[in-house]
Amino acid sequence: MTTQAKICGLSTAESVAAAVAGGAAYVGFVFFAKSPRNLEPEAAARLAAPLRQGPVRTVAVTVDPDDALVDRLMATLKPDLIQVHGKETPSRVREISARSGAGVIKAFSISSAADVDQARAFDGVAEHLMFDARPVEGSALPGGTGARFDWSLLEGRRFSRPHFLAGGLDPWNVAEAVRASGAPLVDVSSGVERGPGLKDPALITAFLDAVKRA
Ligand SMILES: O=C(O)c1ccccc1NCC(=O)[C@H](O)[C@H](O)COP(=O)(O)O
């Protein structure tokens, strides 16, 4: 099966264009004040405007979003999916999905097989599960840190919908990560940046080319 990619944390028209031209299936915009990739929903809506009629799905990346943020995102960006990267429960994921009408990507911080097991409670509740590396203790960010986990923890794992592998991927390791994990979907942020929050269009292209060859 072809691996599909999400390019996360976009903040310029050039990086959005590189993601679309390279064949990204998903593009992510971050709404988390402590992140160097943080955007106002209105700014993300402007960046996503050229994608409206196309096949690329837009993702709003959040951490424990309250109803006000969900409503504001749906009034502006109108994402296809809302990614939740905090301590959301299965019932909160259901609420966010019902309130927004968007699908939900539930992200998990992984450092052991037991961390992968906890995702079972969300299988069939969230549209996609995302397995991301556990950030180092004290990190201000729950995601987008460039940290990796042991990709083989996902080997042989099956879920009702395609799942994402994330965490420390880049153009040079993504093929090996796909092989070791068997993940059908991959996600990258810092591995296609030239500095914190600064996406590099050439690295986005290189990452998407590597995914196509994986
Ligand atoms: O990217 C952020 O700044 C961010 C902030 C708060 C919550 C989640 C965030 N990113 C989530 C993502 O989907 C990242 O792409 C994912 O964690 C992988 O990041 P990286 O290891 O840098 O490739």
The ligand as an SDF file (V2000), in Angstrom:
LIG
                    3D

 23 23  0  0  0  0  0  0  0  0999 V2000
    4.5030   20.9930   16.2550 O   0  0  0  0  0  0  0  0  0  0  0  0
    4.1790   21.5820   17.2920 C   0  0  0  0  0  0  0  0  0  0  0  0
    4.7000   22.6490   17.6100 O   0  0  0  0  0  0  0  0  0  0  0  0
    3.1490   20.9810   18.1930 C   0  0  0  0  0  0  0  0  0  0  0  0
    2.7580   21.7040   19.3150 C   0  0  0  0  0  0  0  0  0  0  0  0
    1.8160   21.1880   20.1720 C   0  0  0  0  0  0  0  0  0  0  0  0
    1.2470   19.9470   19.9220 C   0  0  0  0  0  0  0  0  0  0  0  0
    1.6250   19.2170   18.8100 C   0  0  0  0  0  0  0  0  0  0  0  0
    2.5720   19.7130   17.9330 C   0  0  0  0  0  0  0  0  0  0  0  0
    2.9630   18.9910   16.8080 N   0  0  0  0  0  0  0  0  0  0  0  0
    2.3160   17.7710   16.4740 C   0  0  0  0  0  0  0  0  0  0  0  0
    2.7130   17.0780   15.2480 C   0  0  0  0  0  0  0  0  0  0  0  0
    1.8510   16.5060   14.5800 O   0  0  0  0  0  0  0  0  0  0  0  0
    4.1760   16.9350   14.8580 C   0  0  0  0  0  0  0  0  0  0  0  0
    4.2650   16.9070   13.4740 O   0  0  0  0  0  0  0  0  0  0  0  0
    4.6680   15.6100   15.4250 C   0  0  0  0  0  0  0  0  0  0  0  0
    4.7490   15.7220   16.8110 O   0  0  0  0  0  0  0  0  0  0  0  0
    6.0720   15.2370   14.8810 C   0  0  0  0  0  0  0  0  0  0  0  0
    6.9680   16.2730   15.1470 O   0  0  0  0  0  0  0  0  0  0  0  0
    8.5230   16.1090   14.7790 P   0  0  0  0  0  0  0  0  0  0  0  0
    9.1120   15.1180   15.7200 O   0  0  0  0  0  0  0  0  0  0  0  0
    9.0880   17.4720   14.9720 O   0  0  0  0  0  0  0  0  0  0  0  0
    8.6000   15.6680   13.3530 O   0  0  0  0  0  0  0  0  0  0  0  0
  1  2  2  0
  2  3  1  0
  2  4  1  0
  4  5  1  0
  4  9  2  0
  5  6  2  0
  6  7  1  0
  7  8  2  0
  8  9  1  0
  9 10  1  0
 10 11  1  0
 11 12  1  0
 12 13  2  0
 12 14  1  0
 14 15  1  0
 14 16  1  0
 16 17  1  0
 16 18  1  0
 18 19  1  0
 19 20  1  0
 20 21  2  0
 20 22  1  0
 20 23  1  0
M  END
$$$$
